[in-house]
Amino acid sequence: MDELLKRYGSDKDVIIKYFDFLAKRTRKSGKISESVKKNQLIKWQKYNANIVIAALRIYMSKNITVSMNEKYALGIIRNLAKEADDIESNKKCCNEKDRRYAEKFAALGSGNTECDF
C-alpha cells in the first residue's frame, strides 16, 4: 500500500485522514480493511493526484451519512476530473482571439442579453 501512496507525496496524510473519516462515518466497526483501502487507491490511479486530494478534501467537508461511502467520494473525483478535462479542452479548441472575446463578453456580466426587435 505504501507503493500506491507514493504518488501523493506530502499529501498522503490527507488520504490517511480520509480513510479514518470514512471508517468513522460509514462503518459500524469504525474500521476499514486494508483490501478496501488498496482497491480505492488502485481505482484512483487513473486520475490526477491533485484532483484526488481536492476531491477527498471536499468529501471530508460534507456532512456525510452512512450511504455516502467510498463510491460517493469516487463520484466527486470523477466529476472534478471531468470538469478539469472540460476546461482543458475548452482552452485547446479556441484560438487566442476567440478566448479574449469570450472573456470580454463574460466580464460584461449577466445583463440583459435579450433582443427587443
Secondary structure as GFF3:
##gff-version 3
##sequence-region A 1 117
A	DSSP	alpha_helix	2	5	.	.	.	ID=ss1
A	DSSP	three_ten_helix	6	11	.	.	.	ID=ss2
A	DSSP	alpha_helix	12	26	.	.	.	ID=ss3
A	DSSP	alpha_helix	34	44	.	.	.	ID=ss4
A	DSSP	alpha_helix	49	61	.	.	.	ID=ss5
A	DSSP	alpha_helix	70	93	.	.	.	ID=ss6
A	DSSP	alpha_helix	96	107	.	.	.	ID=ss7
###
